[in-house]
Amino acid sequence: MIFAIKAEVSDPRAKAFAFSAQKTMYGGKHIAKGDVVFVFASENEGGAGLIGSGVVTSAKATPKKRGIARQTPRVSITIRRTALAKRRLGRTELKCFSVWNDGRPETELNFKFYRQATDKIVGISDEAAAFLRGFF
């Protein structure tokens, strides 16, 4: 499976990224060492959307807290960056793709990242991954 993360990124040109206790949705909890991941710098935190891609160098599930019935699974990961994005792709570019059942990779990314404002790790389809590879 291929993944994408939207999170606060302090240095978009860093050679490695570390994300602690990130929410997961749409299969994101299955991320593991060696997986490919596309990194989006959260626009909620001043980022610019897609900034790079990389390979997960470590992934560890965060234990659930006792006494809380419903909890979103969380994972801490580190990523070794393998490429920097050459073109912009963020909320502005994906906003118009909002017909949720049209099957387009742009719509999948808009739905998974921008329908809700939260930062998260998500699993993405092969079509969405192929679309994102066009930005490198």
Sequence and secondary structure as in RCSB ss.txt:
>XXXX:A:sequence
MIFAIKAEVSDPRAKAFAFSAQKTMYGGKHIAKGDVVFVFASENEGGAGLIGSGVVTSAKATPKKRGIARQTPRV
SITIRRTALAKRRLGRTELKCFSVWNDGRPETELNFKFYRQATDKIVGISDEAAAFLRGFF
>XXXX:A:secstr
 EEEEEE  S TT SEEEEEEEEEETTGGG  TT EEEEEE GGGT  EEEEEEEEEEEEEE   TT SS   EE
EEEEEEEEE SS  SHHHHTT   TTS  HHHHHIIIIISS   EEEEE HHHHHHHHTT 
